[in-house]
Amino acid sequence: MTNLEQKLKDLPEKPGVYIMKDARDNIIYVGKAVILKRRVTQYFRSSPKPIKVQAMVDNIADFEYIVTLTEADALVLEATLIKKHMPRYNILLKDDKGQSAYIRIDHKEKYPNLEITRHPKRDGAKYYGPFSGFLSARAIVRVIKEVYGVRTCARKMSVKRECLDWHIGLCLAPCRDRIEESKYREAVKKTAEFLSGKTLEAERIMTEKMQSASDALDFERAIEYRELLTMIKKLGSHSLADLDVREADFFAYITDGLRSAISVIPVRGNKLLGASSYPSADASESGEALSSFLMQYYAERPVPSEVYVNTDIDTQPIAKCLSDVRNGVVKVHVPQRGHKRNLIKMAEENATECIKRTADKEIRQREQTHGACDMLCDRLKLPSAHRIECYDISHISGTDKVASGVCFIDGAKASSEYRRYRIKTVEGNDDFHCMAEVLTRRFRHATEGDEKFAELPDLIVIDGGKGQLHAAYAVMKEAGLDIPMVGLAKREEEIFTTTSPDPIILSRDSVALKLLQRIRDEAHRFAITYHRSKRSKRINTELIKIRGIGEKKSKLLLKAYGSLEKIKALPLEALESTAGMDKPSALAVYEYFHGKPNE
């Protein structure tokens, strides 16, 4: 009996969390179970499994488990472990700026302000939202400022002067006592009602503003008001007249056997607030995946009083957990008919579309990476293009010479394999010898057994034409290696090889050429970044030698003029007029390079 079989036999018939690991002891999946023995054993039975589940099972080398008192405890622990370890086969709910935002109002403050945030906290404030898609939180705040004048700044009260928003009519300026506290709080109250779905008053006020601006022939302002009015009407048009839902989220889990997605539609004050979808390669059953997702989703979000889902799950444990998070009663339902079921269907359509987009994206990525590598092998007659390294030199007129070595594996960046080099032995402007030095060092590290350089590439790309290519090729031969090597010339995008005097010309829309271009451009970017850093450090070191010039003024001068040579050539008047420079500092810089003005 193997160790795994013995562990399966010893599993308890109790609720808990199980942790799957691969051969390298990496956690690849975390799940919860009502009965650990029954759930974990299912993974290792010979019955047919969905593709994504089988892919996960094929990677399992070991597992651990933690017994809990209840299923609800298992749900909480599972969410905690997923957030900590981010396992490959769990739904990974990553924060995405494109997904949703909230508008925060702390009604306990004397003069509350509006704040847009994507990270709600349990701080006693009220969070309205989430807003996404056509309902931008920023656009809604703009409407509120125009209609109600509630402040958006984080200023302290009793400041010396009003901000610009007050002068252009977008703030009531409580910080300068421009409004009584009771009237300001009334504006905040109306703002809260607007955010809760009552839009009629805001629509009326904005219509009056637009008409007044038009009557005053201020058509530019009238157009602006019209756009804001359109936003208010959009919010109002998403009202659900036949549905009495003050605060609820509708979730749908959809899978095609390989990919899965969860879509959520929030409803606040009988109004739809857009929708968000999350793709996944989750390896659990639909009910488990959705329960796990809900715990992750609400870990840092306000929990509504009602949650609706599209799968038959045991709602009692998840309702208990969410009620604890909300600190109030939360009901979890699986609607079977009516308007709420229609909203679930809408969420299902969004999730299905998300799966389709994910599949299309994966196909494109496959074409640009593995597909491009295959085509490159075919066109360049290579046995493999699994690992490609590219080298580039960067300097200005032979100063601050550096080089970069970037690595792509299976057509994708492998940033941990990037290397940068400071040229040590070459004098002046000599790219050929610079390239020779870099590759000599790279191959020496490999032959001497340096683990960081141990894996040799299947293809080396040199940023340049025949000259740079042959200099690099000679170094490789001297090292006793035989690695395919090409040079990519920028102007005509010609591919030079060491086996033919004529370049290879690939179609401009060839994915193989685009892969080479991405690698070459990445090497250039990495080299330029290192060169600028080294050059900036050298200039800063020179400038901070000057009396009265520190890091801050040194950076100001370099940002303003770009190079030490230009700073040296500046007249005293130009130095004195530079932003951030005072006359004594400007004089010190001028005297450092030119001596005293009268000399």
Stockholm file with secondary structure:
# STOCKHOLM 1.0

chainA/1-599         MTNLEQKLKDLPEKPGVYIMKDARDNIIYVGKAVILKRRVTQYFRSSPKPIKVQAMVDNIADFEYIVTLTEADALVLEATLIKKHMPRYNILLKDDKGQSAYIRIDHKEKYPNLEITRHPKRDGAKYYGPFSGFLSARAIVRVIKEVYGVRTCARKMSVKRECLDWHIGLCLAPCRDRIEESKYREAVKKTAEFLSGKTLEAERIMTEKMQSASDALDFERAIEYRELLTMIKKLGSHSLADLDVREADFFAYITDGLRSAISVIPVRGNKLLGASSYPSADASESGEALSSFLMQYYAERPVPSEVYVNTDIDTQPIAKCLSDVRNGVVKVHVPQRGHKRNLIKMAEENATECIKRTADKEIRQREQTHGACDMLCDRLKLPSAHRIECYDISHISGTDKVASGVCFIDGAKASSEYRRYRIKTVEGNDDFHCMAEVLTRRFRHATEGDEKFAELPDLIVIDGGKGQLHAAYAVMKEAGLDIPMVGLAKREEEIFTTTSPDPIILSRDSVALKLLQRIRDEAHRFAITYHRSKRSKRINTELIKIRGIGEKKSKLLLKAYGSLEKIKALPLEALESTAGMDKPSALAVYEYFHGKPNE
#=GR chainA/1-599 SS CCHHHHHHHHCCSSCEEEEEECTTCCEEEEEEESSHHHHHHHHTSSSCCCHHHHHHHTTCCEEEEEECSSHHHHHHHHHHHHHHHCCTTSCCCCCCTTTCEEEEECTTSSSCCCEEESSCCSSSCEEEEEECTTSCHHHHHHHHHHHHCCCCSCCCSSCSSCCHHHHTTSCCCGGGTCSCHHHHHHHHHHHHHHHTTCCHHHHHHHHHHHHHHHHTTCHHHHHHHHHHHHHHHHHHHTBCTTCCCSEEEEEEEEECSSCEEEEEEEEETTEECCCEEEEECCCSCHHHHHHHHHHHHTTSSCCCSEEECSSCCCHHHHHHHHHHHHTSCCEEECCCSHHHHHHHHHHHHHHHHHHHHHHHHHHHHHIIIIIHHHHHHHHHTCSCCSEEEEEEEEEETTEEEEEEEEEEETTEECGGGCEEEECCSCCSSCHHHHHHHHHHHHHHHHHTTCGGGCSCCSEEEEESSHHHHHHHHHHHHHTTCCCCEEEECTTTCCEEESSCSSCBCCCTTCHHHHHHHHHHHHHHHHHHHHHHHHHHHHHHHHHTTSTTCCHHHHHHHHHHHCSHHHHHTCCHHHHHTSTTCCHHHHHHHHHHHHCCTTC
#=GC SS_cons         CCHHHHHHHHCCSSCEEEEEECTTCCEEEEEEESSHHHHHHHHTSSSCCCHHHHHHHTTCCEEEEEECSSHHHHHHHHHHHHHHHCCTTSCCCCCCTTTCEEEEECTTSSSCCCEEESSCCSSSCEEEEEECTTSCHHHHHHHHHHHHCCCCSCCCSSCSSCCHHHHTTSCCCGGGTCSCHHHHHHHHHHHHHHHTTCCHHHHHHHHHHHHHHHHTTCHHHHHHHHHHHHHHHHHHHTBCTTCCCSEEEEEEEEECSSCEEEEEEEEETTEECCCEEEEECCCSCHHHHHHHHHHHHTTSSCCCSEEECSSCCCHHHHHHHHHHHHTSCCEEECCCSHHHHHHHHHHHHHHHHHHHHHHHHHHHHHIIIIIHHHHHHHHHTCSCCSEEEEEEEEEETTEEEEEEEEEEETTEECGGGCEEEECCSCCSSCHHHHHHHHHHHHHHHHHTTCGGGCSCCSEEEEESSHHHHHHHHHHHHHTTCCCCEEEECTTTCCEEESSCSSCBCCCTTCHHHHHHHHHHHHHHHHHHHHHHHHHHHHHHHHHTTSTTCCHHHHHHHHHHHCSHHHHHTCCHHHHHTSTTCCHHHHHHHHHHHHCCTTC
//
